[in-house]
Structure formats: structure tokens, C-alpha cells
Amino acid sequence: MPGASGAAASTASATPAARSAAPGAAARAGLPVPPRSSAPGASAAVEPVPGSTTAAADGPAADGVPVPGATGTAPPALTEPGGTPARPDALPSPGTPPAQAASPHPAEDARRELRGLARAAVRLDGPALDALLGDFVSRHGLVAAWEEVMVPALHAVGRKWESSGDRYVEVEHLLSWHVSTALRRALPAGGAPVPAAAAGAPPVLLACVPAEQHTLPLEALAAGLAARGLPVRMLGAAVPPEALDAAVRRTGPAAVVLWSQARSTASHALARHVAGTAFGVRGARTRPLVALAGPGWAGRAPGPGLARPNSLHEALALLTALYP
């Protein structure tokens, strides 16, 4: 889809009908929804990354924009991609600020929120979008808001764009901007408490691969990491290889997350290079973990030093484990 800077989500769900929608505007906008794993407690080496686990059938339209899941039952926000209860390390810690604490039953709220978001987006009502997104984040937490509301709403608008002859571009742009704003506003004033293990620790480096413009999933991951008090550096869209290499050597990161929305942008050679980059003092040199994020990396098993998280929950658990 033209334009939408930092848009985020695609539609690869478990149902053929949902898969058939993947080439639409939502996919072009960078909205990854990974397929669900069939195994309980699926590991990080499955499919791409921060995205949604919601894959219900589209329900009644709101002002012409279909609302995903409006006629079905959305999966609980605190589950792994296979529908099994979330691992303890995927749940908020006791010290998580109220704005990040998640409700165990946000499905009904999510469906109401989707209808409201669709109507507000079609009306180009920015203040309403801010209020709706902010309220859901404050009540159910950042991860639930991303997986149960933000990605499905962007997908719904993308589906409408695809079926309406390139109309609603302005709707998708506006919604993407306000989702990005809500992610940045999700953090508590003054920042989150920093865990002892993260004090002075190397950061997680987030970057889109060269020629990749879709940053919104990385923004969700950055917000989730910062909410846990973990150090993060966001390099943004289309980072040149030389700049990425320089950033890795200068920051000595614990992990590097590389986002690729399409196979045409995924550079496995670049990922291997980053995974093999050593830094530190002689005799104690180390290398970063490289997380391959996004549907562009699908089709190959991760090699040594590489991981492929399957959801926002998994990405946060994978990276949080680096700060024991």
C-alpha cells in the first residue's frame, strides 16, 4: 500500500480465507500476523515475530470497514501462538506499572475497541483514535493492545483499501500514525524501573534491513522492552549495512533484531555477518544474538547465533532472558 510510514501487519492466519487476503494493503503496509504453532509452548524458531495472534473471521463492517473477530471469539491475549497458557516469562512482572499490566479477558473489550477504531479512522477522528487506543493500553497492557486491537484494526483497514479501488489510503495513514503514537505513549512517566541485571548492560539493537521501510512492529517491540526497563536502541527503517555494522561495533549489543517484511528485502548474508561480529576486549570477545523478525525471513531454519521469534510475546521473552 502506498505511503503509510511505519505501518505494521499482514494476514497469514490458520484459515484459507484469511491467507487469501495476505497480498492486500495490510500486507503491503507491513502487518505481520504469524501462523499459529501447533505445539504447546512453541519455541522461538518458528515464523516471524512481533505480530498478532488474532485470526478470527471478519465480522460486521463499521462504516464500511470490516472488523476482524467481531463474529468470532478472539483468543485470550495472554496465550502463546498455539493457544496454550502464556509462559510465566511472558507475563508482566509484579513490578510492572499499571499501564502495562494485562487483563486476562480483553476479548470483549477488543471487539468493541475494533468497532470504535474503525469508525473513528473512517471519520479521520484523530482525538478519538488517541482516546480509544490509550484507554485499551492502560486497561489491558501493551502486548494485548498490539495483538488484539492494533494489528487487527490495521488489517481491517487494509482489507477495505484492497477491495475499494485504492480508497481509504488516508484512513490507513492516520490509523498507523496514531498506533505509533500510542506505542510511544505507553511507557510510564519517568521510565520503567531498571532490573538489576540490566543496569549498565548492553542494549538490544532494533533495525530494519536495507530497503525495508516498515517500522511499526519494531516500535511495538521497543515499547515492550522499554516497559520492562531493558536498554534498547532503535535505528529505524532501511538501515544501510555499513551503518548497521558500525552501530553493532560501537554499542556491543546483547541482541540485534532485524526486521524484514518481504523476502525481497531479507538478507541472510547480512544476518550471518551481524551474528558473526565479535566485539569486546581481547580474550573476552562476544557476539550478539540476532533475532530474525518479520515474514521476509520465512522459509529457512535459523542458523548458528540466529533466532526467529514467533510473536511479540516470544520476542520479549527471548530478549528478556538475556538479562537474567
C-alpha positions in Angstrom: 0.0 0.0 0.0 1.4 3.4 -0.8 2.7 5.7 1.8 2.0 4.7 5.3 5.2 5.2 7.1 5.8 2.6 9.8 2.6 0.6 9.2 2.6 -2.9 10.6 0.7 -6.2 10.0 -0.1 -8.9 7.4 -2.6 -11.6 7.4 -1.2 -15.1 7.3 -3.7 -16.9 9.6 -4.6 -20.5 10.0 -7.6 -20.2 7.7 -7.5 -20.3 3.9 -9.9 -17.3 3.8 -7.5 -15.2 5.9 -4.5 -16.4 3.9 -6.1 -15.3 0.7 -6.2 -11.7 2.0 -2.4 -11.5 2.6 -1.5 -9.6 -0.7 -3.7 -6.7 0.4 -2.9 -3.3 1.8 -2.2 -4.6 5.2 0.5 -6.9 3.9 2.0 -4.1 1.9 1.8 -1.9 5.0 3.9 -4.4 6.9 1.4 -6.0 9.2 2.7 -9.5 10.0 0.4 -12.0 11.7 2.3 -15.2 12.1 0.6 -18.6 11.7 -0.2 -20.3 14.9 2.1 -23.1 16.2 0.6 -26.5 16.6 2.8 -27.3 19.6 2.2 -26.0 23.1 4.9 -23.7 24.2 6.3 -23.2 20.7 9.9 -22.1 20.6 11.3 -19.0 19.0 12.5 -20.7 15.9 9.2 -20.9 14.0 7.9 -18.0 12.0 8.3 -14.2 12.1 7.8 -12.0 15.0 6.0 -9.2 16.7 2.6 -9.5 15.2 -0.8 -10.6 16.1 -2.1 -14.0 17.1 -5.7 -13.0 16.3 -7.0 -14.7 13.2 -10.8 -14.7 13.6 -13.2 -14.2 10.6 -14.1 -10.7 9.6 -17.3 -9.6 11.2 -19.8 -6.8 10.6 -18.4 -3.7 9.0 -18.0 -0.4 10.9 -18.7 2.4 8.5 -17.7 0.0 5.7 -14.5 -1.3 7.3 -14.7 -5.0 8.3 -13.9 -5.7 11.9 -11.8 -8.8 12.4 -13.2 -11.2 15.0 -16.5 -9.4 15.5 -18.5 -12.6 15.0 -15.9 -15.0 16.5 -14.2 -15.4 19.7 -10.8 -13.8 19.9 -8.1 -15.8 21.6 -7.1 -14.7 25.1 -4.4 -12.0 25.0 -2.2 -13.9 27.4 -1.6 -17.1 25.4 1.2 -18.4 23.3 0.6 -18.6 19.5 -0.7 -22.2 19.9 -3.4 -21.1 22.3 -1.7 -22.6 25.4 -1.3 -20.5 28.5 1.4 -17.9 28.4 4.7 -18.8 29.9 5.5 -17.0 33.2 8.3 -15.1 31.5 5.8 -13.7 29.0 3.6 -12.2 31.8 4.1 -8.8 33.4 6.3 -9.0 36.5 4.9 -7.9 39.9 6.6 -4.6 39.4 5.0 -3.9 36.1 3.4 -0.4 36.1 -0.5 -0.4 35.9 -0.4 0.8 32.4 1.4 -2.3 31.3 -0.5 -4.9 33.4 -2.7 -7.0 31.2 -6.2 -8.2 31.9 -6.8 -11.9 31.4 -10.1 -11.3 29.5 -9.7 -8.5 27.0 -11.6 -10.2 24.1 -14.9 -8.5 24.5 -13.2 -5.1 25.0 -11.1 -5.8 22.0 -14.1 -6.4 19.8 -15.8 -3.2 21.0 -12.5 -1.4 20.5 -12.1 -2.6 17.0 -15.5 -1.3 16.0 -14.8 2.1 17.6 -11.4 2.3 16.0 -12.8 1.5 12.6 -15.5 4.2 12.9 -13.0 6.8 14.2 -10.5 6.0 11.5 -13.0 6.3 8.7 -14.2 9.7 10.2 -10.5 10.7 10.3 -11.1 11.4 14.0 -7.6 11.6 15.5 -8.6 12.6 19.0 -11.0 9.6 19.2 -8.3 7.2 18.0 -5.9 8.5 20.7 -8.5 8.1 23.4 -9.6 4.6 22.3 -6.0 3.3 21.9 -4.8 4.9 25.1 -7.7 3.5 27.1 -7.2 0.0 25.9 -3.4 0.0 26.6 -4.0 1.4 30.1 -6.6 -1.3 30.9 -5.1 -4.4 29.2 -1.4 -3.7 28.6 0.8 -3.0 25.6 1.1 -6.6 24.3 -2.6 -7.3 24.4 -3.3 -3.9 22.8 -0.9 -4.7 19.9 -2.0 -8.3 19.3 -5.8 -7.9 19.9 -6.5 -4.4 18.7 -3.8 -2.6 16.8 -2.8 -5.2 14.3 -6.4 -6.4 13.6 -7.6 -2.8 13.1 -4.8 -2.1 10.6 -5.6 -5.3 8.9 -9.2 -4.4 8.6 -8.5 -1.0 7.1 -6.0 -2.7 4.7 -8.7 -5.2 3.6 -11.0 -2.3 2.9 -8.4 -0.5 0.9 -7.7 -3.6 -1.2 -11.4 -4.1 -2.0 -12.3 -0.4 -2.7 -10.1 0.6 -5.6 -7.3 2.3 -3.7 -9.7 4.3 -1.5 -9.1 4.7 2.3 -5.3 5.4 1.9 -5.7 8.4 4.2 -7.6 6.2 6.7 -4.7 3.7 6.9 -2.1 6.5 7.2 -4.0 8.2 10.0 -4.6 5.0 11.9 -0.9 3.9 11.5 0.3 7.3 12.9 -2.0 7.1 15.9 -1.0 3.4 16.6 2.7 4.6 16.6 1.8 7.5 18.9 0.0 5.1 21.3 3.1 2.8 21.4 5.3 5.8 22.3 2.9 7.0 25.0 2.5 3.5 26.6 5.5 4.0 28.9 5.1 5.3 32.4 6.3 8.8 33.2 9.9 8.8 34.1 10.5 5.4 32.5 10.2 1.9 33.9 12.3 0.6 36.8 15.5 -0.9 35.5 16.2 -4.5 36.6 19.5 -5.0 38.4 20.7 -7.3 35.6 20.0 -4.6 33.0 21.8 -1.7 34.8 24.8 -0.8 32.6 24.1 -3.8 30.4 24.5 -3.7 26.6 21.3 -2.8 24.7 19.1 -4.6 22.3 19.6 -3.0 18.8 16.5 -2.8 16.6 16.8 -2.2 12.8 15.0 -2.7 9.5 17.2 -4.3 6.9 18.2 -2.2 3.9 15.2 -1.2 1.6 12.7 -2.2 4.4 10.5 0.8 5.4 8.1 -0.9 7.8 9.0 0.0 11.4 5.8 -0.3 13.4 6.4 -3.9 14.6 9.8 -2.8 15.9 8.2 0.2 17.6 5.9 -2.3 19.5 8.9 -4.4 20.5 10.9 -1.3 21.5 8.0 -0.2 23.7 7.7 -3.6 25.3 11.4 -3.8 26.1 11.5 -0.3 27.5 8.4 -1.0 29.7 10.5 -3.8 31.2 13.3 -1.4 31.9 15.6 -3.0 29.3 18.1 -1.0 27.3 17.0 -0.6 23.6 18.3 1.4 20.6 16.0 1.9 17.6 17.7 2.6 14.3 14.5 2.6 12.3 13.8 2.0 8.6 16.2 0.9 5.8 19.4 0.9 7.8 22.4 0.6 5.4 24.7 -2.4 6.0 27.7 -0.1 6.8 25.7 1.9 9.4 24.3 -1.3 11.0 27.9 -2.7 11.2 29.1 0.5 12.8 26.3 0.6 15.3 26.9 -3.1 16.3 30.6 -2.4 16.9 30.0 0.8 18.8 27.2 -0.4 21.1 28.2 -4.0 21.6 24.6 -5.1 21.8 23.3 -8.2 23.6 21.0 -8.8 20.6 20.2 -7.3 17.2 16.6 -7.6 15.9 16.5 -7.3 12.1 13.0 -6.7 10.6 12.2 -7.8 7.0 8.6 -7.6 5.7 9.2 -9.3 2.4 11.7 -11.9 1.1 13.0 -9.4 -1.4 14.4 -7.4 1.5 15.6 -10.3 3.7 19.4 -10.5 3.6 20.6 -13.8 5.1 24.2 -12.8 4.4 23.8 -9.6 6.4 22.2 -11.5 9.3 25.1 -14.0 9.3 27.6 -11.2 9.2 26.0 -9.5 12.2 25.8 -12.8 14.1 29.5 -13.3 13.5 30.6 -9.8 14.5 32.8 -10.0 17.6 33.5 -7.1 20.0 35.0 -6.5 23.4 38.4 -6.8 24.9 40.9 -9.4 23.6 40.3 -12.7 25.4 36.7 -11.8 26.3 35.1 -11.0 23.0 31.5 -11.7 22.5 28.9 -11.8 19.7 25.2 -10.7 19.7 22.2 -12.9 19.3 20.4 -12.0 16.1 16.6 -12.2 16.0 15.1 -12.5 12.5 11.9 -10.6 12.7 9.2 -10.5 10.1 7.7 -12.7 7.3 10.6 -11.9 5.0 12.8 -14.4 6.8 10.4 -17.3 6.4 11.5 -20.5 4.6 14.9 -21.1 6.2 15.8 -22.5 9.6 17.8 -20.1 11.7 21.5 -20.8 11.7 24.0 -20.5 14.5 23.6 -17.4 16.5 20.2 -16.7 14.9 16.6 -17.0 16.3 13.2 -16.4 14.8 10.6 -15.3 17.4 7.0 -16.2 16.6 5.1 -13.3 18.3 5.6 -10.2 20.3 5.3 -12.4 23.4 8.1 -14.7 22.2 10.3 -11.8 21.1 10.0 -10.2 24.5 10.6 -13.5 26.4 13.6 -14.3 24.2 15.2 -10.9 24.7 14.3 -10.6 28.4 16.1 -13.9 29.1 19.4 -12.2 28.0 19.2 -10.1 31.3 18.8 -12.8 34.0 
